[in-house]
Amino acid sequence: SNSFTEAMKRQPKLESLDYHWAYYLGLAILAVGTLFVISSFLALGFTGTFLGDYFGILMEAKVTSFPFSVLDNPMYWGSTAVYLGWSLMHASPAGLFLTAVVAISYTIAMLYEGPFTEEIYRQRQKGVKNK
């Protein structure tokens, strides 16, 4: 986040976005993104957030409560929204470009992580039924 902010500060502003309406739109998007990131962390806890499933530390069941009931991958989309909001608030074309890079990176990660997560919880459920 610090590198993102520094990159925005060192680049010129986009005049067509340097208006109060863009700032407040960015602030609203940032707030929604922050809500999704924080509520995802609270729903998953420390272990669920920081790759516990990759190390065999699974939750009792896949989390489906808010914000997961609203979005698949709310932490990724919330983080992307934070960057988008921050970019709009600073009228930053560099920020908008970097937000696109983040969104593409997260989309690629979701292509791999989603099926992996589904499979480990399917296997867990299968193991529970066999006991």
C-alpha positions as CSV (number, residue, x, y, z in Angstrom):
1,S,0.0,0.0,0.0
2,N,2.8,2.4,0.8
3,S,4.5,1.7,-2.6
4,F,1.1,2.2,-4.3
5,T,0.7,5.6,-2.6
6,E,4.3,6.7,-3.4
7,A,3.8,5.8,-7.0
8,M,0.6,7.9,-7.1
9,K,2.3,10.9,-5.4
10,R,5.1,10.9,-7.9
11,Q,2.9,11.1,-11.0
12,P,0.7,14.0,-12.2
13,K,-3.0,14.1,-11.5
14,L,-5.6,13.4,-14.1
15,E,-7.4,16.8,-14.5
16,S,-10.7,15.2,-15.5
17,L,-10.8,13.4,-12.2
18,D,-9.6,16.3,-10.0
19,Y,-13.1,17.2,-8.8
20,H,-15.0,17.0,-5.5
21,W,-17.5,14.4,-7.0
22,A,-14.6,12.1,-7.9
23,Y,-13.0,12.5,-4.5
24,Y,-16.3,11.6,-2.7
25,L,-17.0,8.7,-5.1
26,G,-13.5,7.4,-4.3
27,L,-14.1,7.8,-0.6
28,A,-17.4,5.8,-0.9
29,I,-15.7,3.0,-2.9
30,L,-12.8,3.0,-0.4
31,A,-15.3,2.7,2.5
32,V,-17.1,-0.2,0.9
33,G,-13.8,-1.9,0.1
34,T,-12.6,-1.5,3.7
35,L,-15.9,-3.0,5.0
36,F,-15.4,-6.1,2.8
37,V,-11.7,-6.5,3.8
38,I,-12.3,-6.0,7.6
39,S,-15.5,-8.2,7.7
40,S,-13.7,-10.9,5.7
41,F,-10.9,-10.9,8.2
42,L,-13.4,-11.1,11.1
43,A,-15.3,-13.9,9.5
44,L,-12.1,-15.9,8.7
45,G,-10.0,-15.1,11.6
46,F,-6.2,-14.9,11.5
47,T,-5.7,-18.5,10.4
48,G,-8.4,-18.5,7.7
49,T,-7.0,-15.2,6.4
50,F,-3.4,-16.1,6.3
51,L,-3.5,-19.4,4.3
52,G,-4.4,-21.8,7.1
53,D,-6.1,-24.1,4.5
54,Y,-2.8,-24.4,2.6
55,F,-1.2,-25.9,5.7
56,G,-4.1,-28.2,6.6
57,I,-5.6,-25.9,9.2
58,L,-9.3,-25.9,8.1
59,M,-12.3,-24.2,9.5
60,E,-15.2,-26.4,10.5
61,A,-16.9,-25.5,7.2
62,K,-16.4,-23.1,4.4
63,V,-17.4,-19.6,5.5
64,T,-20.7,-18.5,3.9
65,S,-21.7,-15.6,6.3
66,F,-21.3,-11.9,5.4
67,P,-19.4,-10.8,3.4
68,F,-19.0,-14.2,1.7
69,S,-22.8,-14.3,1.3
70,V,-22.6,-11.1,-0.9
71,L,-19.4,-11.8,-2.9
72,D,-17.1,-14.7,-3.6
73,N,-13.6,-13.5,-2.6
74,P,-14.6,-10.4,-0.7
75,M,-11.1,-9.7,0.6
76,Y,-9.7,-9.6,-2.9
77,W,-12.5,-7.4,-4.3
78,G,-12.5,-5.3,-1.2
79,S,-8.8,-4.7,-1.5
80,T,-9.2,-3.8,-5.2
81,A,-12.0,-1.4,-4.2
82,V,-9.7,0.3,-1.6
83,Y,-7.0,0.8,-4.3
84,L,-9.7,2.1,-6.8
85,G,-11.1,4.5,-4.2
86,W,-7.7,5.8,-3.2
87,S,-6.8,6.3,-6.9
88,L,-10.0,8.3,-7.5
89,M,-9.5,10.4,-4.4
90,H,-6.1,11.3,-5.7
91,A,-7.2,11.7,-9.3
92,S,-4.3,9.4,-10.2
93,P,-3.9,7.8,-13.6
94,A,-1.0,5.8,-12.2
95,G,-3.2,4.6,-9.4
96,L,-5.9,3.6,-11.8
97,F,-3.4,1.6,-13.9
98,L,-2.0,0.0,-10.7
99,T,-5.5,-0.9,-9.6
100,A,-6.0,-2.7,-12.9
101,V,-2.8,-4.6,-12.3
102,V,-4.0,-5.6,-8.9
103,A,-7.4,-6.6,-10.2
104,I,-5.8,-8.8,-12.9
105,S,-3.4,-10.3,-10.4
106,Y,-6.2,-11.1,-8.0
107,T,-8.4,-12.6,-10.8
108,I,-5.6,-14.9,-11.7
109,A,-5.1,-15.9,-8.1
110,M,-8.9,-16.6,-7.7
111,L,-8.7,-18.9,-10.8
112,Y,-6.4,-21.2,-8.8
113,E,-7.5,-20.5,-5.2
114,G,-11.2,-21.0,-5.7
115,P,-11.1,-24.5,-7.1
116,F,-8.4,-25.4,-4.5
117,T,-10.6,-24.2,-1.6
118,E,-13.7,-25.9,-3.0
119,E,-11.7,-29.2,-3.3
120,I,-10.2,-29.2,0.2
121,Y,-13.6,-28.6,1.8
122,R,-15.2,-31.2,-0.5
123,Q,-12.6,-33.7,0.6
124,R,-13.1,-32.8,4.3
125,Q,-16.8,-33.2,4.0
126,K,-16.3,-36.6,2.2
127,G,-13.9,-37.6,5.1
128,V,-16.5,-36.6,7.7
129,K,-19.2,-38.7,6.0
130,N,-17.0,-41.7,5.9
131,K,-16.3,-41.7,9.6
